[in-house]
Amino acid sequence: MAAAGTAAAPAGPEPMPSYAQLVQRGWGSALAAARGCADCGWGLARRGLTEHAHLAPPELLLLAVSALGWTALRSAATARLFRPLAKRCRLQPRDAAKMPESAWKFLFYLGAWSYSAYLLFGTDYPFFHDPPSVFYDWTPGMEVPQDIAAAYLLQGSFYGHSIYATLYMDAWRKDSVVMLVHHVVTLVLIVSSYAFRYHNVGILVLFLHDISDVQLEFTKLNVYFKSRGGSHHPLHALAADLGCLSFSLSWFWFRLYWFPLKVLYATCHCSLRSVPDIPFYFFFNTLLLLLTLMNLYWFLYIVAFAAKVLTGQVRELKDVREYDAAEAPSPKPSKAEKPLRNGLVKDKRF
């Protein structure tokens, strides 16, 4: 696709649409693309990859090496930092087994989200306040700014590590299969959006998702620490309650309100308006819609958990990803937990 096919940018930011406008305009654009788009469909995948994908083998190698680096770093941090901290704080055995996973994820997501926030609010990138601008001046093979490329390497390698970690390092939960699908979809989106130079919208997607993970892991850490040393710590209990409330609200606001109205509206409707015949339109929007469905799936978990709390079925805040684990059989311990459990006592899952 030639650069000449890119439409001129409007004078100012476009107002954020309503849900109804998202559905109406997005559906209309998708139907129009299905009828007449030359490069948007699935049938021209080989030609589209040849003409529009730009991903060098050294970049893939760096991504793989970095994913291995995250795995090695997590193993070292768990053995030398997180487990000794759990032992020093005298956490309950089941909490001590899970604390390293949450501590690791909390530190990563906090750093990754802070960097995404810096890119969106500390630089000249207008993507948050004007989401359609992610496609302004788009050209095939355009240069990726170094600060955005660094964010992509950071996130892509971490999600590559996370696929392995979900299978062999993390505690297995009832939604771990969905979590594994999420990591695969996210990694495919990160790699393909970088290759097709849709990196601008990718930064916005990462920013809108990582904040919920920060709050989730913060809440879980406070749940683990509120009963340390055999006594109740009200400050951690209060932080866990506030964190759960903040997590629930931010999940809806960032993932189910801003994400569809900012990202999906830009990718489903504004992309074709700015770049007629945009490559792989249906491929990327299908993955983003799948991500939206997973966000809705997990939000149903959150709503069900809140309902159990309000009706008195759950008297104490535990793992918001495992609100009904008392009804489920205890799963096989993860590899990361085995050494800790062998040295203490066998524990039950939430």
WOJO-V527721 format. One record per pair of residues at least 24 apart in sequence whose ideal C-beta (glycine too) atoms are under 10 Angstrom apart, sorted by sequence separation. I is the first residue (numbers start at 1). J is the second residue. If there is no record, write none. Layout:
I/J
I/J
This chain:
123/147
159/183
160/184
162/186
163/187
218/242
219/243
220/244
264/288
325/349
326/350
75/100
78/103
82/107
123/148
158/183
159/184
162/187
218/243
219/244
263/288
264/289
325/350
74/100
77/103
78/104
81/107
119/145
159/185
160/186
161/187
217/243
218/244
219/245
324/350
74/101
77/104
159/186
160/187
182/209
215/242
216/243
219/246
220/247
264/291
322/349
323/350
119/147
158/186
159/187
215/243
216/244
218/246
219/247
260/288
263/291
264/292
322/350
75/104
118/147
119/148
158/187
159/188
214/243
215/244
218/247
219/248
259/288
260/289
263/292
321/350
74/104
77/107
156/186
157/187
159/189
160/190
215/245
216/246
217/247
319/349
320/350
73/104
74/105
119/150
155/186
156/187
159/190
160/191
215/246
216/247
319/350
115/147
116/148
119/151
155/187
158/190
159/191
214/246
215/247
216/248
259/291
260/292
318/350
118/151
156/189
157/190
214/247
215/248
259/292
5/39
70/104
74/108
156/190
212/246
213/247
215/249
216/250
73/108
115/150
116/151
155/190
156/191
211/246
212/247
215/250
216/251
260/295
115/151
211/247
212/248
214/250
215/251
255/291
256/292
259/295
1/38
153/190
156/193
212/249
255/292
1/39
70/108
116/154
152/190
156/194
212/250
213/251
112/151
115/154
116/155
151/190
152/191
155/194
211/250
212/251
215/254
255/294
256/295
115/155
211/251
212/252
255/295
256/296
152/193
153/194
212/253
254/295
255/296
112/154
152/194
208/250
209/251
211/253
212/254
111/154
112/155
211/254
212/255
252/295
255/298
256/299
210/254
211/255
251/295
255/299
149/194
208/253
209/254
108/154
112/158
148/194
156/202
208/254
209/255
1/48
108/155
152/199
155/202
207/254
208/255
251/298
252/299
151/199
155/203
251/299
109/158
208/257
1/51
108/158
144/194
149/199
152/202
155/205
208/258
209/259
251/301
252/302
1/52
148/199
151/202
152/203
155/206
207/258
208/259
248/299
251/302
252/303
148/200
151/203
154/206
207/259
105/158
108/161
144/197
249/302
108/162
141/195
143/197
145/199
148/202
152/206
155/209
204/258
205/259
208/262
209/263
248/302
141/196
142/197
144/199
145/200
148/203
151/206
155/210
204/259
207/262
208/263
247/302
248/303
140/196
141/197
144/200
147/203
151/207
105/162
140/197
142/199
205/262
248/305
138/196
139/197
142/200
145/203
204/262
205/263
244/302
248/306
138/197
204/263
105/165
138/198
104/165
201/262
202/263
244/305
245/306
138/200
201/263
204/266
205/267
244/306
135/198
137/200
138/201
101/165
134/198
136/200
104/169
105/170
134/199
135/200
201/266
244/309
104/170
134/200
135/201
200/266
201/267
133/200
134/201
101/169
102/170
133/201
134/202
241/309
100/169
101/170
102/171
131/200
132/201
134/203
198/267
201/270
251/320
100/170
101/171
131/201
134/204
201/271
100/171
134/205
98/170
248/320
98/171
127/200
131/204
198/271
244/317
247/320
97/171
126/200
127/201
243/317
244/318
125/200
127/202
128/203
127/203
128/204
240/316
241/317
244/320
94/171
127/204
240/317
243/320
125/203
240/318
125/204
128/207
237/316
127/207
128/208
198/278
237/317
240/320
119/200
198/279
196/278
197/279
198/280
202/284
209/291
216/298
120/203
196/279
201/284
205/288
212/295
70/154
74/158
119/203
120/204
196/280
119/204
195/280
54/140
71/157
116/202
120/206
121/207
198/284
205/291
209/295
212/298
216/302
53/140
54/141
66/153
70/157
74/161
116/203
119/206
120/207
193/280
196/283
201/288
208/295
52/140
53/141
54/142
66/154
69/157
70/158
73/161
74/162
115/203
116/204
119/207
120/208
192/280
196/284
51/140
52/141
54/143
63/152
67/156
68/157
69/158
70/159
71/160
72/161
116/205
118/207
227/316
51/141
54/144
59/149
63/153
66/156
67/157
70/160
71/161
75/165
116/206
117/207
212/302
226/316
62/153
66/157
67/158
70/161
71/162
74/165
78/169
115/206
116/207
192/283
193/284
226/317
48/140
64/156
65/157
66/158
67/159
68/160
69/161
70/162
115/207
116/208
192/284
59/152
63/156
64/157
67/160
68/161
71/164
113/206
116/209
117/210
223/316
59/153
62/156
63/157
66/160
67/161
70/164
71/165
75/169
112/206
113/207
116/210
117/211
189/283
193/287
223/317
224/318
62/157
66/161
67/162
70/165
74/169
112/207
113/208
115/210
116/211
188/283
189/284
192/287
193/288
222/317
223/318
224/319
60/156
63/159
64/160
67/163
68/164
113/209
114/210
188/284
223/319
59/156
63/160
67/164
71/168
112/209
113/210
114/211
220/317
223/320
67/165
71/169
112/210
113/211
189/287
219/317
220/318
111/210
113/212
188/287
189/288
220/319
109/209
110/210
113/213
114/214
219/319
220/320
109/210
110/211
112/213
113/214
185/286
186/287
189/290
219/320
220/321
108/210
109/211
112/214
113/215
185/287
189/291
220/322
109/212
110/213
111/214
185/288
216/319
109/213
110/214
216/320
108/213
109/214
110/215
185/290
186/291
215/320
216/321
108/214
109/215
185/291
106/213
107/214
109/216
110/217
105/213
106/214
109/217
110/218
182/290
186/294
105/214
106/215
108/217
109/218
181/290
182/291
185/294
106/216
107/217
181/291
105/216
106/217
105/217
106/218
182/294
13/126
16/129
104/217
105/218
106/219
181/294
182/295
16/130
17/131
102/216
103/217
106/220
15/130
16/131
102/217
105/220
106/221
178/293
179/294
182/297
13/129
14/130
101/217
102/218
105/221
178/294
182/298
13/130
14/131
102/219
103/220
12/130
13/131
14/132
102/220
103/221
13/132
14/133
101/220
102/221
175/294
178/297
179/298
10/130
13/133
67/187
102/222
178/298
9/130
99/220
102/223
103/224
10/132
98/220
99/221
102/224
175/297
9/132
10/133
98/221
175/298
178/301
9/133
63/187
99/223
95/220
98/223
99/224
9/135
10/136
95/221
98/224
99/225
175/301
9/136
63/190
97/224
131/258
174/301
223/350
7/135
8/136
9/137
63/191
95/223
96/224
134/262
6/135
7/136
8/137
95/224
99/228
134/263
6/136
94/224
95/225
128/258
131/261
132/262
220/350
6/137
60/191
63/194
95/226
131/262
135/266
6/138
59/191
92/224
95/227
96/228
130/262
131/263
134/266
135/267
5/138
6/139
91/224
92/225
95/228
129/262
131/264
132/265
133/266
134/267
138/271
3/137
5/139
91/225
92/226
128/262
131/265
132/266
136/270
3/138
4/139
59/194
60/195
89/224
92/227
127/262
131/266
132/267
135/270
140/275
3/139
55/191
59/195
89/225
91/227
92/228
127/263
130/266
131/267
134/270
135/271
138/274
139/275
1/138
2/139
3/140
55/192
90/227
91/228
92/229
132/269
133/270
134/271
135/272
137/274
138/275
1/139
2/140
53/191
86/224
90/228
91/229
92/230
132/270
135/273
136/274
137/275
1/140
3/142
53/192
55/194
56/195
86/225
89/228
90/229
127/266
131/270
132/271
135/274
136/275
140/279
54/194
55/195
85/225
88/228
89/229
90/230
134/274
135/275
138/278
53/194
54/195
55/196
90/231
132/273
133/274
53/195
54/196
86/228
132/274
179/321
49/192
52/195
53/196
54/197
135/278
52/196
53/197
52/197
176/321
49/195
173/319
175/321
49/196
174/321
175/322
48/196
171/319
173/321
174/322
173/322
174/323
171/321
174/324
171/322
174/325
173/325
174/327
174/328
173/328
176/331
174/331
173/331
176/334
172/331
171/331
172/332
172/333
171/333
172/334
171/334
170/334
169/334
170/335
171/336
172/337
168/334
169/335
170/336
171/337
167/334
168/335
169/336
170/337
166/334
167/335
168/336
169/337
165/334
165/336
174/349
173/349
174/350
172/349
173/350
171/349
171/350
102/319
98/319
98/322
52/278
53/279
52/279
53/280
51/279
52/280
49/279
40/271
48/279
49/280
40/272
47/279
48/280
104/336
101/334
26/260
45/279
33/268
37/272
44/279
45/280
48/283
101/336
29/265
39/275
40/276
44/280
97/333
98/334
100/336
101/337
23/260
39/276
40/277
97/334
100/337
19/257
22/260
26/264
29/267
30/268
33/271
38/276
39/277
40/278
41/279
42/280
45/283
98/336
22/261
26/265
29/268
30/269
33/272
37/276
38/277
39/278
40/279
41/280
97/336
98/337
21/261
22/262
25/265
26/266
28/268
29/269
32/272
36/276
37/277
39/279
40/280
41/281
42/282
97/337
100/340
16/257
19/260
23/264
26/267
27/268
28/269
29/270
36/277
37/278
38/279
39/280
40/281
41/282
42/283
96/337
97/338
99/340
16/258
19/261
22/264
23/265
26/268
27/269
29/271
30/272
37/279
39/281
40/282
41/283
97/339
98/340
17/260
18/261
22/265
25/268
26/269
29/272
33/276
40/283
94/337
97/340
17/261
21/265
25/269
26/270
29/273
33/277
37/281
40/284
42/286
96/340
97/341
16/261
17/262
23/268
24/269
25/270
33/278
37/282
40/285
96/341
16/262
19/265
22/268
17/264
18/265
22/269
34/281
93/340
94/341
96/343
97/344
17/265
21/269
25/273
33/281
34/282
93/341
96/344
16/265
33/282
98/347
93/343
94/344
97/347
14/265
30/281
93/344
94/345
96/347
98/349
14/266
17/269
29/281
30/282
33/285
92/344
93/345
94/346
95/347
97/349
98/350
17/270
83/336
87/340
91/344
92/345
93/346
94/347
82/336
86/340
93/347
94/348
30/285
92/347
93/348
94/349
95/350
14/270
29/285
83/339
87/343
94/350
79/336
83/340
87/344
78/336
14/273
26/285
79/339
83/343
75/336
78/339
74/336
78/340
7/270
10/273
26/289
10/274
7/272
9/274
7/273
8/274
7/274
6/274
7/275
5/274
6/275
7/276
5/275
6/276
5/276
3/275
5/277
6/278
5/278
1/275
1/276
1/277
1/278
1/279
